[in-house]
Amino acid sequence: MELGTGFAFLGNQYHLNVGGDDFYIDLLFYNLNLRCYVVIELKTGEFKPDYAGQPNFYLSAVDGILTSEHDNPTIGLLLCKSKNNLVAEYALKDMSKPIGVSEYKVTSDLPENLSKQLPSIEDIQKHIAID
């Protein structure tokens, strides 16, 4: 829901074989409105400049392996716990592929509209209880 409309989830730890080597994209989506793949890489710490190389490689691999002539170039998003904006800008400055860096926030509170739609912990425990 946070990504917006038109996203189709293709997988997590999406397997790509490139030249006989195995690689795994954290999250792979296809956006129906943009007609392109979207690669999302997740990092648990602060952004580091060398993180930019991994999604750049994945974008090239997805464009070379998965895209068809009707698809637009793949877009990348690198989600980190925190980032220094200037460091991120310099790390991505001369890259030609569309890659963005953003921060994420971990929260234990669910939005009210979602919490009403999900079963309670007690309901889950009742349904998985083994006799």
N, C-alpha and C positions, 0 to 999 in steps of 0.2 A: 504493500500500500504506500510506503514511503517513497518508492521510486516513481510512482505515477501510473498512468494508464498505458496499456499496450504492451506490457512486459510479459513474456512467456518464460517461465523458469525451465532451463534445460538440464541443470544439475549442479551439485556441489562436488568438489574434488573431481571435476570433469576431466577425463583422461584424454590426453593428446599424445600420439606417438610421432616424434619428429626425428627423422633420420635414424630410427632404431632406438632412440632414447625416450623414456616415459616422463611425461610432465603432467601436473594436475592443477587445473585452474580452480581457485577457491569457489567461485560462483560464476556460472555462465547463464546469461539470459539472451533472448532475442526480442528486440522491440519491433512490434508490428507496424507502428506508426512511422518510425524512422527507417525501417527496413535494414536493420543492422544488428550484429551481435554486440553484446555488452559484457565485457570481462570485468569482474570485481575481485580484487585481491584484498585480503584482510590482514592487517598487522596489529599485534597486541601492544606495541609500544609507540614511542614518538617516531615521526617520519625521519628517515635517514636518506641521503641522496642516492645511495646504491639501491634503494627500493624501487626507483624509477625504471631500472633496467628490466626487471622481471615482467611487469605488465607490457612494456614495449615489445619484448620478445613474444609474449602471448598474443598480442594484437597482430603481429606479423604472421605468427603460426596459424591463428584462426582465419585470417584473411587468405592465407595460402592453402589451407586444408578444408575449411568448412564453407566459406562464402561462395556464392554463385555469382554469375554475371549480373543478376538483378539486385544484389545486395549492395548497400553502401559500406564504406570502410568501418571496421570495428572500432568501438569506443571503449576506453578503459577508465576505471575508477579505482583508486587506491584509498582504502579506508584505514586510517591510523587512529590510535588513541589520542594523539595530539600532534601538532605540527608547528613549526616555525614558518610563517608565510614566506619570508625572504629566502630561506633555505629551499623550500618547495619550489618557489619561482625559479631560482637559479638551476635547480636540478632538472626542471622540465623545459627551460628556456629554449634550447636548440633542438628539442625533439620535434619531429614532424607529425607524429601520431597524436590523436586526440586523447590525452590522459589528464584526468583531474585528481587532485588529492583533497580529501576531506576528513574531518574528525568525526568520531562517533562518541556517543555517551551511553554508558551502561546505566540502566535504571531498574529498580525492582518493582516500580509501580506501573501497572497496566492502565492504559486509558479506560475510563469508565465504560465507554461503548463496547470495548473489547472484552472487559472482564465480565460483562453481563452475558456475552455470547459463549464464554468458555465454561466448562464444568468446574465445580469446586473440587478442592483436593479430596474432600470426603467422598464425592461422587466417583471420582477416579479410583480411589482406594476400594470402594464398594464393588466396582465393576471388575477390578483385577484380583480381587480376593480369591485365593485358592482354597478349595474345600478339602 
